[in-house]
Amino acid sequence: MLRSMKKSQIIRFIKGELAGREAEEVVGWIKSSSDNENYYCVLKNIVSAGSLSDERASREEWKEMKSIISSLPKREAGPNTVRKLNFYRITSYAAMFLLLCSVLYIFYDRNSNMKIMEAMELRYAYMDNVEEYLNILPSEQKMEVYAVKGAKAKVILPDSSEVYLNSDTKISYPVKFTGGKRRVLLSGEAYFSVRKNADMPMIVETPKNFKVEVTGTEFNLRAYDNDDKSYAALYSGKISLITDSSAGVDHVTEVRPNEIYEITDGKLPVLVNNEPKDEKLWTEGRLKFKAEPMEDVLKKLERWHGTRFIVKDDSVFKYNITASFRSESITQIMEILHYCTPIEYEIKENVVTISSR
């Protein structure tokens, strides 16, 4: 699997910056599968291309190259002369071949970067690691959308699937889905309405060591990088939760409609009894907390309103909150929390300072 070796370590190996055990690890990883070997070869070409001259081969240089090749000596002579001529002809061809390879490399690798990427697209058509796949693509072949704190966004994917992004959420995807998979990288929370295509499943990868595979359905996925727990709620069709097990083998959990699974890093997904409709209330502009720890409440409020919280007394975190909000301002919400729990607060320039009273 590509995730078992960091790309930065492979690049250092290509540049000759690794030795000893680290170099042996890379060599062993390359030999472990044909996919790894192919990935290494393409990455090596890209790194090598980055060290080439920026000069590009012009059409005049191509014509001159052809004329040089066509003007190679062609004459008969005695045995010794023929042997000498053949030697020079061979070395000339060899030198010309090396020069031609260099020009071709510059012309196609530097002047036609899209050609390389198309070849890589074919070679890595079935790459499982979405993040590695997107890292390979040049910036002009991928999209990245970020819904800042205090805002939300809607994204139309290349297959016309719709994705609604909650605050502080980032989504990345190629400008065109190819190679038999629709690859999407998500960090945050999003509601997916996926166009059905059984021949090209969508793979939604998260920063929490799990991904979702879907052919066409509606589901809500919450996977913030700074949250301990993630949640997947399904509303129609089916999705597969793919998690990494301790044994290094992917574990697949099939999710049925109106089921919610809690995913904790390093553990198998767990079915929870939360209300599925509550998971997507944010798409209606609503926030709902049910006996939720204060720490998680403040995280959601920070994302929802774009505010920053400073907690001076850790005892604040011992309280659980049950409440529902729709269009209240951060001042109104804090005033409600003030009356529900023994806390004091101060708001100054979008910063909320909280302490116990």
Number of C-alpha atoms within 10 A of each C-alpha: 13 17 11 8 14 11 16 9 16 23 18 16 19 19 12 10 12 16 11 7 9 14 18 13 15 21 15 11 18 20 11 12 12 10 17 16 15 15 18 20 14 17 18 17 14 18 15 13 16 12 8 13 9 12 11 16 17 11 9 9 12 14 10 12 15 12 11 11 13 10 8 12 11 9 7 9 9 8 9 9 11 14 12 12 17 14 12 14 16 12 12 14 15 12 12 15 13 12 13 16 12 14 19 16 18 20 17 16 21 21 15 12 15 16 13 16 18 12 12 18 17 12 15 16 14 15 18 16 16 23 19 14 19 19 11 18 16 12 12 9 14 14 15 13 15 18 19 17 18 15 16 19 16 14 14 11 20 13 14 11 15 17 20 19 27 27 25 21 25 20 22 21 23 22 15 14 16 14 15 13 20 23 26 22 20 26 23 23 24 26 23 19 19 20 18 16 14 11 9 17 19 23 21 22 24 23 16 22 15 24 22 21 20 23 20 21 18 20 27 22 24 24 25 20 15 11 13 12 14 21 20 24 29 24 19 16 16 19 25 17 21 21 24 18 16 11 7 10 10 13 16 19 16 11 20 15 16 16 19 25 21 17 23 18 16 13 12 20 22 13 15 13 9 15 12 19 13 14 21 21 13 20 15 8 13 15 21 17 17 13 12 14 16 18 16 16 19 17 15 17 20 21 19 22 15 18 18 16 18 13 16 11 13 11 11 20 15 9 15 17 18 14 15 12 13 12 10 12 11 18 13 12 15 20 14 12 18 16 10 13 14 12 18 16 18 13 15 7 7 13 14 18 16 20 16 16 11
